[in-house]
Amino acid sequence: MDFLKKKSCICFFLVFLFSFCFSASKNDKNWMDQHMKNEHHIESYNCGSFNGYWVAKDFRRIYGLDNEDLSEDDKQQLETKLLYYLDKNNDGIVTLNEFKEFINEGNVLPDLGFQGHHEDFETEFDIHYIEVHYKDFKDGQSDWSYSECIEHFKKHREMFYKENLLLDQERKAFNTMNDINIIIIPEKYLRR
């Protein structure tokens, strides 16, 4: 079911965002084209009509904000910022007409510094780095010195460290049971 939700969100995004023609090969400078090229492997796109809208939470999926190490406040601020740019009548909904007007004015979705990854960090690493840099390597011959690989493994170490801290806290909580003195109540005082 989650797989279908992800697929429908991606289709929703593609159809809504590109209800008219763009070409990534002609304009490789804006975030939308970069996102479509790098995340969806689409060089040029032309979508049909769409009868939908975006709300603030949709920007989380588009920009992949839930996959980033951001606080909830930061995510909400970015949602608000994007609505400010796109929602002309300030009703909290970006309609297709509002989006077309935004684009026709020469605007594009802003680059907020995020790739717009839709998957977890392990899957994204496989898609963007393993498949690109290591497709010709045989097992055991890979050079893991790319900065992206180093950063990826650093994140693994951080996750491992945090996980071990939690396990240590759980162990300490369990070990406090050993400090409790168990008193054996003589049988004559027990209820029968």
QUIFENHU-V341675 format. One record per residue. N is the residue number from 1. RES is the residue in three letters. OMEGA is omega in degrees with one decimal (none if undefined). Layout:
n:res:omega
N:RES:OMEGA
N:RES:OMEGA
This chain:
n:res:omega
1:MET:178.7
2:ASP:178.5
3:PHE:179.5
4:LEU:178.0
5:LYS:179.9
6:LYS:-179.9
7:LYS:-179.0
8:SER:176.8
9:CYS:-179.9
10:ILE:178.2
11:CYS:177.4
12:PHE:-179.1
13:PHE:-177.1
14:LEU:-177.5
15:VAL:-177.4
16:PHE:-173.1
17:LEU:-173.1
18:PHE:179.0
19:SER:171.8
20:PHE:-169.0
21:CYS:167.4
22:PHE:174.5
23:SER:-178.4
24:ALA:-178.4
25:SER:178.6
26:LYS:-175.4
27:ASN:-176.0
28:ASP:-172.9
29:LYS:-174.7
30:ASN:-174.4
31:TRP:-177.3
32:MET:-179.2
33:ASP:178.1
34:GLN:-179.3
35:HIS:-178.0
36:MET:-179.4
37:LYS:-174.3
38:ASN:-175.5
39:GLU:-174.6
40:HIS:178.6
41:HIS:179.7
42:ILE:-178.4
43:GLU:177.7
44:SER:-172.4
45:TYR:178.7
46:ASN:-176.5
47:CYS:-179.1
48:GLY:-177.0
49:SER:-178.8
50:PHE:-179.1
51:ASN:-174.9
52:GLY:-176.2
53:TYR:172.9
54:TRP:167.8
55:VAL:-173.8
56:ALA:-177.0
57:LYS:178.9
58:ASP:178.9
59:PHE:175.3
60:ARG:179.6
61:ARG:-177.3
62:ILE:-177.7
63:TYR:-179.9
64:GLY:-174.6
65:LEU:-179.7
66:ASP:177.5
67:ASN:-178.9
68:GLU:179.0
69:ASP:-179.1
70:LEU:174.9
71:SER:178.3
72:GLU:178.0
73:ASP:179.0
74:ASP:179.2
75:LYS:-180.0
76:GLN:177.4
77:GLN:178.4
78:LEU:175.7
79:GLU:-179.7
80:THR:179.5
81:LYS:-179.7
82:LEU:176.2
83:LEU:179.1
84:TYR:-179.9
85:TYR:-167.6
86:LEU:-173.0
87:ASP:-173.7
88:LYS:-177.1
89:ASN:174.7
90:ASN:177.7
91:ASP:178.8
92:GLY:-179.2
93:ILE:174.9
94:VAL:179.6
95:THR:177.3
96:LEU:179.1
97:ASN:177.6
98:GLU:180.0
99:PHE:177.7
100:LYS:178.5
101:GLU:178.2
102:PHE:-179.4
103:ILE:-179.1
104:ASN:175.7
105:GLU:178.9
106:GLY:-179.3
107:ASN:170.7
108:VAL:176.0
109:LEU:-175.6
110:PRO:174.1
111:ASP:-179.2
112:LEU:179.8
113:GLY:179.5
114:PHE:179.0
115:GLN:-174.2
116:GLY:179.0
117:HIS:-178.8
118:HIS:-175.9
119:GLU:175.8
120:ASP:-170.9
121:PHE:179.4
122:GLU:178.6
123:THR:178.7
124:GLU:177.6
125:PHE:178.3
126:ASP:-177.1
127:ILE:-169.5
128:HIS:-175.3
129:TYR:-179.7
130:ILE:-178.5
131:GLU:-178.3
132:VAL:-171.9
133:HIS:-170.5
134:TYR:-176.6
135:LYS:-178.4
136:ASP:-179.1
137:PHE:171.9
138:LYS:179.9
139:ASP:178.1
140:GLY:-178.8
141:GLN:-175.5
142:SER:175.1
143:ASP:-175.1
144:TRP:-175.1
145:SER:175.3
146:TYR:-177.8
147:SER:179.1
148:GLU:179.2
149:CYS:179.7
150:ILE:178.7
151:GLU:179.8
152:HIS:-178.5
153:PHE:174.2
154:LYS:178.3
155:LYS:175.2
156:HIS:179.5
157:ARG:178.5
158:GLU:178.7
159:MET:179.2
160:PHE:179.3
161:TYR:179.5
162:LYS:179.1
163:GLU:178.5
164:ASN:176.1
165:LEU:178.2
166:LEU:178.3
167:LEU:177.7
168:ASP:178.5
169:GLN:178.1
170:GLU:178.8
171:ARG:179.9
172:LYS:178.3
173:ALA:179.3
174:PHE:-177.7
175:ASN:177.8
176:THR:175.9
177:MET:179.5
178:ASN:-178.7
179:ASP:-178.7
180:ILE:177.4
181:ASN:177.9
182:ILE:-178.5
183:ILE:178.1
184:ILE:-178.4
185:ILE:178.3
186:PRO:-174.4
187:GLU:-177.8
188:LYS:179.4
189:TYR:-179.7
190:LEU:177.7
191:ARG:179.4
192:ARG:none
